[in-house]
Every structure is written in C-alpha cells, then in structure tokens.
Amino acid sequence: MTARFILYFHKAEEALLALLLAAMVLVTFIQVVLRYVFNSGLLWGLELTTFLFAWLVILGISYGIRVHSHIGVDALVKLFPPAGQRTFGLVAVLAGIAYAGLLLYGAWDHVIGIVYEYEIEAEDLKIPLWIPQSVLLIGFAMMIWRLSVLGFRILTGRDVGLTLGDEGRDAMAAYADHDDPEAEDLRHHDDIVEERLIAKEDKAKGEDK
C-alpha cells in the first residue's frame, strides 16, 4: 500500500511540474501575441508567470534530489573507497538538511508571520500573497524529506553516496544496453523499485485468493 502511494505521489509530482511549465509557456506566448499583434496585454501576465516559474524551480529542487539530476563535483570523492564515499555523502546530506531547515524557518517567518498575518495581496492578481508564496514552505519541507530519504538509503547501503547528475553517463545510456548496470539511467530508479514492490503485493494477493 505504501509503495503504491509513493508511486502515485511521484507521478502526480511529475504531472504538476509539467503543468506548471506548460502554463508558464502558454501565458508567455499569449502575452507576446497580445502585445505585438493586438497592442494589448494581460496586466497580471508577468506576475502569474513569475509565480509559476517560482513554483517550478522550488518544487524542482526536491524533484532533482529524487531523480539525481543535481550536478556537482565528485571527482575527489570517487577516489575514496565505498565507506569513505558514504561518509562524505552523509555529511553532504546533513549539510543540505541544515540548509533547508534554515530556509524553511525563514520562509515560515515570512509567509505566515508577515504575509498571512497582515493579509498582504499580490500586486496584479489581487489574491492573498501567501497562496503563491506557500510554495516556499512546501518546497523546502519536501527538500528535507527527500534528503532524509537519501540519507537513509546511504545508511542502509542502498546508495554509496550522493548520486549526482552525470550527463556523460546518461548520454551513453541512451545508446548502450540498459541491461548493463554501468549504463543504467538512474533517473527513475525509485519508481522502478516501487513498481516491483506493487507487482509483488498484487502477486501475493492473487496467490492468497
């Protein structure tokens, strides 16, 4: 049941990010057409695009952690044995959690303590400003959650350390045999694991019947 919920949550997250990107592109396109063809425009278009972009970027931070797409310099870390890589990975995870915690604290103080408390509205959309700015609370909380999961995976030996984005490996995986573990694209590794767990649960239920 838990595996199924996590898989559906991941799918919903990806759909939301795609929707935000599509909406941002659509609003921008409409704004350009109105401005250069009809000499008009949407008064709230720029503000809406800004909010959509903010949601896309901030939610994308935790998504990037899940699919291992954040880039970094790990040439030195890879020189160490697996135990050393796990140590460096845990230190990086703890530093990330501490950083996200500070951001979450500051976001709570700003969004709840100021924007919500004083009922500040968005300048053009005329909606409560805490609604679009609530992504700060959601995004940084999800960042802490994803880093905690990553730390647990390192502690339990499922990951050696931080799995960073590797464009070279991904490019090779596009042309290589995906059965080769060295060429395997890890971006949807968690979803594959969850799907296998769901398949096992369904199989077990079928055998019980």
C-alpha positions as CSV (number, residue, x, y, z in Angstrom):
1,M,0.0,0.0,0.0
2,T,2.8,2.4,0.9
3,A,4.7,1.6,-2.3
4,R,1.6,2.3,-4.4
5,F,1.0,5.6,-2.6
6,I,4.6,6.7,-3.2
7,L,4.5,5.8,-6.9
8,Y,1.2,7.7,-7.4
9,F,2.7,10.7,-5.5
10,H,5.8,10.6,-7.8
11,K,3.5,10.6,-10.9
12,A,1.4,13.4,-9.5
13,E,4.6,15.4,-8.8
14,E,5.8,15.0,-12.3
15,A,2.4,15.9,-13.7
16,L,2.3,19.1,-11.6
17,L,5.8,20.1,-12.8
18,A,4.8,19.5,-16.4
19,L,1.6,21.5,-15.9
20,L,3.5,24.4,-14.4
21,L,5.9,24.5,-17.3
22,A,3.1,24.3,-19.8
23,A,1.1,27.0,-18.1
24,M,4.1,29.3,-17.9
25,V,4.9,28.8,-21.7
26,L,1.2,29.3,-22.6
27,V,0.8,32.5,-20.6
28,T,4.1,33.9,-22.0
29,F,3.0,33.1,-25.6
30,I,-0.4,34.7,-25.1
31,Q,1.3,37.8,-23.7
32,V,3.6,38.1,-26.6
33,V,0.8,37.7,-29.2
34,L,-1.4,40.3,-27.4
35,R,1.5,42.8,-27.1
36,Y,2.9,42.6,-30.6
37,V,-0.2,41.8,-32.6
38,F,-3.0,43.5,-30.8
39,N,-1.0,46.2,-28.9
40,S,-2.6,44.9,-25.7
41,G,-1.6,42.5,-22.9
42,L,-2.6,40.9,-19.6
43,L,-2.0,43.1,-16.7
44,W,-1.4,40.1,-14.4
45,G,0.5,38.1,-17.0
46,L,4.0,38.9,-15.8
47,E,3.2,38.3,-12.2
48,L,1.5,35.0,-12.9
49,T,4.5,33.8,-15.0
50,T,6.8,34.8,-12.1
51,F,4.7,32.8,-9.6
52,L,4.6,29.8,-12.0
53,F,8.3,29.9,-12.5
54,A,8.9,30.1,-8.8
55,W,6.8,27.0,-8.1
56,L,8.6,25.2,-10.9
57,V,12.0,26.0,-9.6
58,I,11.4,25.4,-5.9
59,L,9.4,22.2,-6.3
60,G,12.1,21.1,-8.9
61,I,14.7,21.2,-6.1
62,S,13.3,18.2,-4.3
63,Y,12.4,16.5,-7.6
64,G,16.0,16.9,-8.7
65,I,17.2,15.2,-5.5
66,R,14.8,12.3,-6.2
67,V,15.9,11.7,-9.8
68,H,19.6,12.5,-9.1
69,S,19.8,15.3,-11.6
70,H,21.6,17.9,-9.5
71,I,25.2,18.4,-10.7
72,G,28.3,18.5,-8.5
73,V,32.0,17.9,-8.5
74,D,32.6,14.5,-7.1
75,A,35.9,13.6,-8.8
76,L,37.8,13.7,-5.4
77,V,35.1,11.7,-3.5
78,K,35.1,8.9,-6.1
79,L,38.8,8.4,-5.3
80,F,37.8,7.1,-1.8
81,P,36.5,3.5,-1.1
82,P,32.8,3.0,-0.6
83,A,32.9,3.6,3.1
84,G,34.6,7.0,2.5
85,Q,32.0,7.9,-0.1
86,R,29.2,7.1,2.3
87,T,30.8,9.3,4.9
88,F,31.1,12.2,2.5
89,G,27.5,11.5,1.3
90,L,26.1,11.6,4.8
91,V,28.0,14.9,5.6
92,A,26.6,16.4,2.4
93,V,23.1,15.2,3.3
94,L,23.2,16.6,6.8
95,A,24.5,20.0,5.5
96,G,21.7,20.0,3.0
97,I,19.1,19.3,5.7
98,A,20.5,22.0,7.9
99,Y,20.5,24.5,5.0
100,A,16.9,23.6,4.0
101,G,15.9,23.8,7.7
102,L,17.1,27.4,7.9
103,L,15.3,28.2,4.6
104,L,12.1,26.6,5.9
105,Y,12.3,28.6,9.2
106,G,12.8,31.8,7.3
107,A,10.0,31.0,4.9
108,W,7.6,30.3,7.8
109,D,8.5,33.5,9.5
110,H,8.0,35.5,6.3
111,V,4.9,33.7,4.8
112,I,3.0,33.0,8.0
113,G,4.4,35.7,10.3
114,I,4.2,38.6,7.8
115,V,2.3,37.9,4.6
116,Y,-0.5,35.9,6.0
117,E,-0.7,37.8,9.3
118,Y,-1.1,41.2,7.6
119,E,-3.2,39.9,4.8
120,I,-0.9,41.2,2.0
121,E,-2.3,40.8,-1.5
122,A,-0.5,40.1,-4.8
123,E,0.0,43.4,-6.7
124,D,-1.7,42.4,-10.0
125,L,-3.6,39.1,-9.4
126,K,-5.3,40.5,-6.3
127,I,-5.1,37.2,-4.4
128,P,-3.7,36.6,-1.0
129,L,0.1,36.6,-1.4
130,W,0.5,33.7,1.0
131,I,-1.1,31.4,-1.6
132,P,1.7,31.6,-4.2
133,Q,4.4,32.0,-1.6
134,S,3.3,28.9,0.2
135,V,5.5,27.0,-2.2
136,L,8.4,28.1,0.0
137,L,7.0,26.0,2.8
138,I,6.1,23.1,0.6
139,G,9.3,23.1,-1.4
140,F,11.8,23.3,1.5
141,A,9.8,20.7,3.5
142,M,10.0,18.3,0.6
143,M,13.7,19.1,0.2
144,I,14.2,18.0,3.8
145,W,12.1,14.9,3.3
146,R,14.0,13.9,0.1
147,L,17.4,14.4,1.7
148,S,16.3,12.4,4.7
149,V,15.3,9.5,2.4
150,L,18.6,9.8,0.6
151,G,20.5,9.7,4.0
152,F,18.5,6.6,5.0
153,R,19.5,4.9,1.7
154,I,23.1,5.7,2.3
155,L,23.0,4.4,5.9
156,T,21.3,1.1,4.7
157,G,23.8,0.6,1.9
158,R,21.3,1.1,-0.9
159,D,23.4,4.1,-2.1
160,V,27.1,4.6,-1.8
161,G,26.8,8.3,-1.6
162,L,25.2,11.3,-3.3
163,T,24.2,10.2,-6.8
164,L,24.7,13.3,-8.8
165,G,23.7,14.1,-12.4
166,D,26.1,12.7,-14.9
167,E,25.3,13.9,-18.5
168,G,28.0,11.6,-19.9
169,R,26.6,8.5,-18.3
170,D,23.0,9.5,-19.4
171,A,24.2,10.0,-23.0
172,M,25.9,6.7,-23.0
173,A,22.8,5.0,-21.6
174,A,20.7,6.4,-24.5
175,Y,22.8,4.3,-26.9
176,A,24.1,1.4,-24.7
177,D,22.4,-1.7,-23.5
178,H,20.2,-0.8,-20.5
179,D,20.8,-4.2,-19.0
180,D,24.4,-3.1,-18.3
181,P,24.4,-1.7,-14.8
182,E,27.1,0.7,-15.7
183,A,24.9,2.3,-18.4
184,E,21.7,2.2,-16.4
185,D,19.9,5.5,-16.2
186,L,19.1,6.1,-12.5
187,R,16.6,8.9,-13.0
188,H,13.5,6.7,-12.4
189,H,15.2,4.1,-10.2
190,D,12.9,4.7,-7.3
191,D,9.8,4.3,-9.4
192,I,11.1,1.0,-10.8
193,V,11.6,-0.2,-7.3
194,E,8.1,0.9,-6.2
195,E,6.5,-0.8,-9.3
196,R,8.3,-4.0,-8.5
197,L,7.0,-3.9,-4.9
198,I,3.5,-3.2,-6.1
199,A,3.8,-6.2,-8.5
200,K,4.9,-8.4,-5.6
201,E,1.9,-7.2,-3.5
202,D,-0.5,-7.9,-6.3
203,K,1.0,-11.3,-6.9
204,A,0.8,-12.2,-3.2
205,K,-2.9,-11.1,-3.1
206,G,-3.6,-13.3,-6.1
207,E,-2.0,-16.3,-4.5
208,D,-4.0,-15.8,-1.3
209,K,-7.2,-15.9,-3.3
